[in-house]
Amino acid sequence: TVGGQTSATSAADQFTYTTAGDITITFDDLANPNRPLSGSYGGINWGSGNWYLSSPWGRFTTNSISFPSGPTSATFSFLSPQVLTRIDVYNGGTVASTITLSCTGDPTVSRSVAVGQVLTITTGWSATCSTVTVGSSNGWDTNFDNLTYGSGGAPPPSPTVSAVSPTSGPATGGTAVTITGTGEIKY
């Protein structure tokens, strides 16, 4: 549990924790893609019909999200104020796409994504907000994945390891190992 949110325990967790306590939504555990994504998922309210859950498409080999056919922007709302830190974007269109990300209290981020390109956009935002607006000049032909957010503020200190016990074991393995230290470690 991090920040009051608990990830599922299956191999297809809906979000992943990083050392900074951020949460990454991958959309991979959602069943029946190629449908509207509505309601709450992964600590976010996606609204009603604003987003489309897509099966693997183009250079995204797993589920991702896009806009329904027609719109060139949509919003989502965090269930509690957060900071969007990054998002992966794939342009499956026939022309370059301009992606804009905006959130009250933070500067608007605008990036160009070439045809066929996957780009990770980092926001550099520090203020939390409730609602994020995502825009794409290609609309439906742009997909998004690996949306990462956190509670903002300075990241916690890096983890430290103070002891490993035992320090050796048989080459065949099977020995339980205890790692002692401070901070959160992702493994």
URQUIMO-V233989 format. One record per pair of residues at least 6 apart in sequence whose ideal C-beta (glycine too) atoms are under 8 Angstrom apart, sorted by the first residue. I is the first residue (numbers start at 1). J is the second residue. If there is no record, write none. Layout:
i: (I:I)
j: (J:J)
This chain:
i: (2:2:2:2:3:3:3:3:5:5:5:7:7:7:7:7:8:8:10:12:12:13:14:14:14:14:14:14:14:15:15:15:15:15:15:16:16:16:16:17:17:17:18:18:18:19:19:19:19:19:19:19:19:20:20:20:21:21:21:21:21:22:22:22:22:23:23:23:23:23:24:24:24:25:25:25:25:25:25:25:25:26:26:26:26:27:27:27:27:27:27:27:28:28:30:30:30:30:33:33:33:33:34:34:34:34:35:35:36:36:36:36:36:36:37:37:37:37:37:38:38:38:38:38:38:39:39:39:40:40:42:43:43:43:43:43:44:44:44:44:44:44:45:45:45:45:46:47:47:47:47:49:50:50:50:50:50:50:51:51:51:51:51:51:52:52:52:52:52:52:53:53:54:54:54:54:54:54:55:56:56:56:57:57:57:57:58:58:58:58:59:59:59:59:60:60:60:60:60:62:63:64:64:64:64:65:65:65:66:66:66:66:66:67:67:67:67:67:67:68:69:69:70:70:71:72:72:72:72:72:73:73:73:73:73:74:74:75:75:75:75:76:76:76:77:77:77:78:78:78:78:78:81:81:81:81:82:82:82:82:82:82:83:83:83:83:83:83:83:83:83:83:83:84:84:84:84:84:84:84:84:84:85:85:85:85:85:85:86:86:86:86:86:86:86:87:87:87:87:87:87:87:87:87:88:88:88:88:88:88:88:88:89:89:89:89:89:89:89:89:89:89:89:89:90:90:90:90:90:90:90:91:91:91:91:91:91:91:91:91:91:92:92:92:92:92:93:93:93:93:94:94:95:95:96:96:96:96:97:97:97:97:97:97:97:98:98:98:98:98:98:98:99:99:99:99:99:99:99:99:99:99:100:100:100:100:100:100:100:101:101:101:101:101:101:101:101:101:102:102:102:102:102:103:103:103:103:103:103:103:104:104:104:105:105:105:106:106:106:106:106:107:107:109:109:109:109:111:111:113:113:120:126:126:127:128:128:134:136:156:156:157:157:158:159:159:159:159:159:160:160:160:161:161:161:162:162:162:163:163:163:163:164:164:164:164:165:165:165:166:166:169:169:179)
j: (17:21:23:184:21:23:150:151:15:23:43:13:14:15:16:17:14:29:29:28:29:29:25:26:28:29:30:41:42:23:24:25:26:42:43:23:24:26:186:23:184:186:24:148:186:155:156:158:159:183:184:185:186:150:155:156:150:151:155:156:184:85:148:149:150:42:43:148:149:150:146:147:148:41:42:43:44:146:147:148:149:62:63:145:146:37:53:62:63:64:65:145:62:63:37:41:53:63:53:54:55:63:52:53:54:55:52:53:48:49:51:52:53:68:46:51:52:53:65:46:47:48:49:50:51:45:46:48:46:79:147:78:79:80:82:149:76:77:78:79:147:149:76:77:78:79:76:74:75:76:77:68:67:68:71:74:75:76:65:66:67:68:74:76:65:66:67:68:69:140:63:65:60:63:64:65:66:143:63:62:63:64:64:90:92:143:90:92:116:143:90:92:116:118:88:90:118:143:145:145:145:90:143:144:145:143:144:145:140:141:142:143:144:73:74:136:139:140:142:140:139:140:139:140:139:135:136:137:138:139:100:133:134:135:136:133:134:131:132:133:134:131:132:134:130:131:132:129:130:131:132:149:128:129:130:152:128:129:149:150:151:152:106:123:125:126:127:128:129:149:150:151:152:101:103:123:125:129:132:147:148:149:122:123:125:148:149:150:120:121:122:123:146:147:148:101:120:121:134:144:145:146:147:148:118:119:120:121:144:145:146:147:97:99:111:113:118:119:120:121:136:142:143:144:113:117:118:142:143:144:145:97:113:114:115:116:117:119:138:141:142:116:138:141:142:143:115:138:141:142:115:141:115:138:112:113:114:115:112:113:136:137:138:141:142:110:111:112:113:135:136:137:110:111:112:113:119:121:134:135:136:142:108:109:110:133:134:135:136:108:109:110:121:123:132:133:134:135:108:109:132:133:135:123:125:127:129:131:132:133:129:130:131:127:128:129:123:125:126:127:129:124:125:121:123:124:125:119:121:119:142:146:152:153:152:151:152:144:142:183:184:182:183:183:181:182:183:184:185:181:182:183:179:180:181:180:181:182:178:179:180:181:177:178:179:180:177:178:180:175:177:175:177:185)
